[in-house]
Amino acid sequence: MQQPPPLREPLSIAPISRDELRACEAWRTAFADQRKDHRYYEIVADTIRDRFEHGYFAIRDASDRVLAVQPYFLLDQDVLEGVKLDRSPLVARIRRHYPRFLKQRTLMLGCTAGEGHLATSAYLSPAAVARALAQGIVAQARALGAQMIVLKEFPHSDRRDLACFERDGFGRAPSMPMTTLDIGYDSFDDFMQQALTANTRRDLRRKFRATENFRLEMTVTDNASSFIDELYPLYLQIYERSNFHFEKLTKDYFRRLGCEMSDKTRFFIWYRGNTLMAFALCMVEGDDIFGEYIGLDYDFALELHLYHYISRDVISWAMAHGYKRFRSSGLNYNPKLHLRHRLDPIDLYVRHVSPVANWIMRAMLPWIVPARYDTALRKFADYRQIW
């Protein structure tokens, strides 16, 4: 097997166009070990454009060879949005005269729809990728007109590799954590008996009885293109009820995900007769199945406890197909607490390009992240790990 040419330092980072990426091997392998590989980033960039400008940084050696590619995006970020102060009367009065008060043009490394990861590379270790990014990111932010830089929701397992960002002036704080549930059981009933308390088992059985006469039928498919017009309004019901809004998915996002990534995508769809009542979008990676997004018909969702119903069905299907862990995105922590999920921390790394403003930002950061104020999070035994 032919060996790659030797690495020639120093390393540099600079934007690279989508046209250039088409012939770039480093891009095709950048996230090959993740469920959200390079195809996912391209789908997101093409279908979620509201508020966001998507781009890519190439890490090159001295011979101009591209060694790794790290996605980024730009947006106008409201610093106060996460703790609801953006809606206060005082802030509203100030913004009548200064519309951009505490709104910052922000460069974010990571993914618009989901957690971020360091790009993998055949030539560079994750720590080397992180060092190259840390050394060049402030200059790139200035060139792109950004005042703030954020590494969005990187897993806690990357903290050692990303420590170079903290040494270079970034503050670290928790984002709303993901969760993990061990599902290596023979069935959901077996899981309830072995993992849950008697009170939780009793409560779940009461909720499941609410749907016994409702006759819901579940379909599982890797491509939901034919269901999009029915599925999307249910997603919007969840989106509009959420206290936290970042990305807003589009019909094309769901359509392309099934068409282009059917190897990693599973759509769970529940019908009553001819009416679509709920759906769950999941993605698979090794022994793990990830709950990404759901949609519910809120004319029935609360009365019928549809969230618990679809959680049971997805987990039961995953157990029957040999998956060992169910991993969920953040929020809605109360039911996850009772089902014995563990927290799966993800971190934000934040820096202002101005040294003076960055000193203030680092002091404020632990106090303006929503994770500090979610009372359900504090009830998890491993809550301190998110910090």
C-alpha angles and dihedrals in degrees: 000000000000113000119229116252114269119275113259116205150239101068124214136186129216137151118279125199127241089242090058091047092061090074096034116111092191089062095049090054098036096105102009092135093053130080087232099059128168091291091061093053090051092050091050092048092051099043107031105057102135106115093350137099110193125209145152135234119216117209107212136183126225091278090058092249114151108237101172140359124217120190121225138174137201128222142152103259122201104217091203098048097092094059096039094245088123086078098051119119091235093055090045091055093049092048092053086069100026107031094184096050105148091351110124133190099240135198110207126192113207136039130326092214107040141351123327131242136191112255114255118229138191088221107035134052117231088255091054091049089051093048093050091050094046092051095051106028100089092054090047092050091053091048090052093048095249123146097189133044123203132181098209119221104327115178119261089240087072094058094103093049092045095048087099088070091056090049088053094056104275120137119221125215135158123267119206099295128238118231137227129209123190108228102174092133134117093243143346090262089054090049092051092049096048104032108030134069121249091250092053092048090051092048093049093049090051090052094046091053088062090071099040093100095035095082102217116184121204125214124187120202137159092218122045098178093124091051100047098104090054096037100049098063089055090054089051090054089058093043094051093049094050121106090213125056124183113136123019111208122221134216089252090056091059093040096050094042091061095040098047104027104034089136090068104027131086124181116197111199128186122202133187103201104310095338121099106224104174144353139193125202112209134175128205132221121170109304092347132090116196124209103217109167138352137195127203136185100237092199083078108009100095098038092049097037089233094173091063092041095055092041090057093048095048093047092046091052091047092051091050090051096050102257115150103196135037110207121193137195119245132283131046090073101162098075090041090054092056092047089056099248116167122223116257104199123220122187140217119213112198135185136166116219090227111078093216094047089045091057089056093042094054091051092049098042101086089050100050100050114103092225089075092060104042105108094196091058092059090061093065113100091226096047093121091061091070089067 
